[in-house]
Amino acid sequence: MSRRREAGLDSSPSHVFDVLHSPSLGAIIALSVLLMAIYLIWLVVAYALYIVIFGYSAPASIEQFITDLLTTPRGWTLIIARWGIGFLFAALVLSISAISFPLLLDRDVGAVDAMQTSLRVMAANPLPMALWGLIVAALLVIGSIPFFVGLTVVLPLLGHATWHLYRRTVEPGHNPHPDYQPREHPHHSAADFPVALLPTHWWGKSDIGQNG
């Protein structure tokens, strides 16, 4: 929807499912499956870490588990280890997917090309992309607090901002999908939030567009 809105095309809700007709649909599904696999691997690692530190015995109650977690050396070891490993998984997911999905929506490319472009953007913009990851994490936490109701606002906002992040960091291509002709905007508006919070000179663009 953000792509169509930027191009001046009809952005009514009827176009929400246009992605089902995208030439890159297979690549989008493949990347989604990969991210799901990474999530499942993280669950297995987290469970294995708990067993290594606390053993196979389950806590007697939630209160006992919280007490053990916050007041014992084993609990602090688990917290530090899970945060550290979780950070590595989060960094991996951010690196391969930050730009991938909008790129796949915009052009007929493969999942590997999309991930490689996302990695190049991360390498060219380490600090602003790290800040973007913190913004995403903070908004997801805030949106989840009121029984996940806030995600109905947060997720569309993040999706819209991700499109502008992609447009700011990847050179326009010469082979966009037929229903979309990108239109450059020299000015920044509220529609760029929260990407507009980051200075323009922070961003380095990927040259994938120069290769078509």
C-alpha positions in Angstrom: 0.0 0.0 0.0 2.9 2.4 0.8 4.4 1.6 -2.6 1.2 2.4 -4.5 0.6 5.5 -2.4 4.1 6.8 -3.3 3.6 6.1 -7.0 0.3 8.0 -7.0 -1.7 4.8 -7.7 -5.0 3.8 -6.2 -4.2 2.7 -2.6 -7.7 1.6 -1.6 -7.9 -1.5 0.7 -8.9 -3.7 -2.3 -5.2 -3.7 -3.2 -4.0 -5.2 0.0 -3.8 -8.7 -1.4 -2.1 -7.8 -4.7 1.0 -9.4 -3.3 -0.6 -12.8 -4.1 -0.1 -11.9 -7.8 3.5 -10.8 -7.4 6.1 -12.4 -9.5 8.2 -12.6 -6.4 5.6 -14.4 -4.3 7.6 -17.6 -4.2 10.7 -15.7 -2.9 8.6 -13.9 -0.3 7.2 -17.3 0.9 10.7 -18.8 0.9 12.1 -15.9 3.0 9.1 -16.1 5.4 9.8 -19.9 5.9 13.5 -19.1 6.6 12.6 -16.6 9.2 10.2 -19.1 10.8 12.9 -21.7 10.8 15.3 -19.2 12.6 12.6 -18.6 15.2 12.1 -22.3 15.8 15.9 -22.8 16.1 15.9 -20.0 18.7 13.2 -21.7 20.7 15.2 -24.9 20.7 18.4 -23.1 21.8 16.5 -21.3 24.6 15.0 -24.5 25.9 18.4 -26.3 25.7 20.0 -23.4 27.6 17.4 -23.6 30.3 18.1 -27.4 30.7 21.9 -26.8 30.8 21.5 -24.3 33.7 18.4 -25.5 35.6 18.2 -29.1 34.6 15.1 -31.0 33.5 13.0 -30.4 36.6 10.2 -27.9 36.1 9.8 -25.1 38.6 7.2 -25.7 41.3 5.3 -22.5 40.3 5.6 -19.3 38.3 6.5 -17.4 41.5 9.3 -19.9 42.3 10.6 -19.6 38.7 10.7 -15.8 38.9 12.4 -15.9 42.3 15.1 -18.4 41.0 15.5 -16.3 37.9 16.1 -13.0 39.6 17.8 -13.9 42.9 20.1 -16.8 42.1 23.4 -17.0 40.2 21.9 -19.6 37.9 19.0 -17.3 37.1 21.3 -14.4 36.2 23.4 -16.7 34.1 20.3 -17.7 32.2 19.2 -14.1 31.7 22.6 -12.9 30.4 23.1 -16.0 28.2 19.6 -15.8 26.7 19.9 -12.0 26.1 23.3 -12.5 24.4 22.2 -15.3 22.2 18.9 -13.7 21.5 20.7 -10.5 20.4 22.7 -12.6 17.8 19.5 -14.1 16.4 17.8 -10.7 16.3 20.8 -9.2 14.5 20.8 -12.0 12.0 17.1 -11.6 11.3 17.4 -7.8 11.0 20.4 -8.1 8.6 18.7 -10.4 6.2 15.2 -9.1 6.2 15.3 -5.3 6.9 15.3 -4.5 3.2 14.3 -7.9 1.7 10.5 -7.8 1.8 10.0 -4.3 0.3 12.6 -5.2 -2.4 10.8 -8.4 -3.3 7.5 -6.5 -3.5 9.1 -3.8 -5.7 11.1 -6.0 -8.1 11.2 -9.4 -9.6 14.2 -10.7 -7.8 15.1 -13.9 -5.9 15.2 -14.3 -2.1 19.0 -14.7 -2.2 19.4 -11.4 -4.0 17.1 -9.7 -1.6 19.0 -11.0 1.4 22.3 -10.0 -0.1 21.0 -6.5 -0.7 19.8 -6.2 2.9 23.2 -7.3 4.1 24.9 -4.7 2.0 22.6 -2.0 3.3 23.4 -3.2 6.9 27.2 -3.0 6.1 26.9 0.4 4.6 24.7 1.9 7.4 25.6 0.0 10.6 24.6 2.7 13.1 21.3 3.9 11.6 20.3 0.3 11.0 21.1 -0.6 14.6 19.0 2.4 15.7 16.2 1.2 13.3 16.4 -2.3 15.0 16.0 -0.6 18.4 13.0 1.4 17.2 11.3 -1.8 15.9 12.0 -3.7 19.1 10.7 -0.8 21.3 7.5 -0.3 19.2 6.8 -4.0 19.3 7.2 -4.1 23.1 5.0 -1.0 23.5 2.4 -2.4 21.1 2.3 -5.8 23.0 1.8 -4.4 26.5 -2.0 -3.7 26.3 -2.8 -7.4 25.4 -1.2 -7.0 22.0 -4.0 -4.6 20.9 -1.4 -1.9 20.2 0.1 -4.1 17.4 -2.9 -3.2 15.2 -1.3 0.3 15.0 2.4 -0.6 15.4 2.6 -3.2 12.6 1.1 -1.0 9.8 3.3 1.8 11.0 6.4 -0.3 10.9 5.4 -1.7 7.5 5.0 1.8 6.1 8.3 3.0 7.6 10.1 -0.1 6.2 9.0 0.9 2.7 10.6 4.4 3.1 13.7 2.8 4.6 14.0 0.7 1.5 13.5 3.6 -0.8 16.1 5.7 1.0 18.8 3.0 1.0 18.5 1.2 -2.3 18.9 2.9 -5.7 15.8 2.9 -7.8 15.7 0.0 -10.3 15.0 -0.1 -14.0 12.7 -3.2 -13.8 10.0 -2.5 -11.2 6.8 -4.5 -11.3 4.4 -3.3 -14.0 1.9 -1.9 -11.5 4.4 0.4 -10.0 6.6 3.2 -11.3 8.7 4.7 -8.5 8.6 8.4 -8.0 11.4 10.2 -6.1 10.5 12.7 -3.4 13.2 15.2 -2.7 11.5 16.4 0.5 10.7 14.5 3.6 7.3 14.4 5.2 5.5 12.9 8.1 4.9 9.8 6.0 8.6 9.0 6.4 8.3 8.6 10.2 10.2 7.1 11.9 12.9 6.9 9.2 12.8 10.6 8.8 14.2 10.9 12.4 17.6 9.7 11.1 19.8 12.3 9.3 20.0 11.9 5.5 23.8 11.8 5.5 23.7 8.6 7.6 22.4 6.5 4.8 24.5 4.7 2.1 22.6 3.3 -0.8 23.0 -0.2 -2.3 23.8 -0.2 -6.0 21.4 -3.0 -6.9 19.3 -0.5 -8.8 22.3 0.3 -11.0 22.4 -3.3 -12.1 18.7 -3.3 -13.0 
